[in-house]
């Protein structure tokens, strides 16, 4: 009822909708914007090259046409799209002082940022289920994870992300912005935009937390259950070497989970439960890192930890 009344009240605040917002970048560190931009630019280049390289390698290397690597392609595509929605605009702020962003463009950026973040969480959950099936049911693995099943799982994850994040747009658009249009951030984050409003953004905060629990909470629960079952299976193996070899296939995925969830959870909960003792520019930098770290590090982690990808790279270069 609270969500419905919040959306319906949008008509009353349409006259207080600004034509554009002003993204300030990193508040308090404006003089250091050029220096801050350098590592983000470097990370973005690594993310684009690394993820596009992974997608190309897996699509062209026959030995990598397996469920695990299909999910990795989906993760890489999500990563490179996610950072591309924010970093070019961020660099325009840092380098050229181009801080204005159209109101509707801001809402679109906000939607894609959160939808792709939700998508990444869903893909990590699918990858955990893939490892669970591969280790716990190795003889049935190929018959369970067929190409149609993988396609349906990816589509369901995408639709879940779109349906749960779409209300962010309506909830934010209905708010009145009579206190100005200045956003102390480098991109249009849901709560950062809502807090600019002079209206009651309680519905935004409640639904944002609910969406985080429905997506992140559910996915982390599935990941935890999957790895609990994997550990039980590995421990029960008679050969220690076989157990080590089985679990070693999960190490890159575990690294990806840590890289994704730790900064994301910090950003979500400090936005909603205060964090007054943490300087605002630290919030902003970590919010950017939680979008940039997974796309930058995932290709490196999978390249270093996955023998099949290393062999594929060698074959590609020395073919």
Buried (B, 14 or more C-beta within 10 A) or exposed (E): EEBEEBBEBBEEBEEBBBEBBBBBBBBBBBEEBEEBBEEBBEBBEBBBEBBBBBBEBBEEBEEBEBBBBBBBBBBBBBBBBBBBBBBEBBBBBBEEEEBBBEBEBBBBBBBBBBBBBBBBBBBBBBBBBBBBBBBBEEEEBEEEBEEEEBEEBBEEBBEBBEEBBEBBBBBBBBBBBEEEBEBBBBBBBBBBBBBBBEBEBEBBBBBBBBBBEEBBEBBBEBBEEBBEBBBEBBEEBEEEEEBEEBBEBBEBBBBBBEBBBBBBBBBBEBBBEEBEEEEBBBBBBBBBBBBBBBBBBBBBBBBEBBEBBEEBBEEEEEE
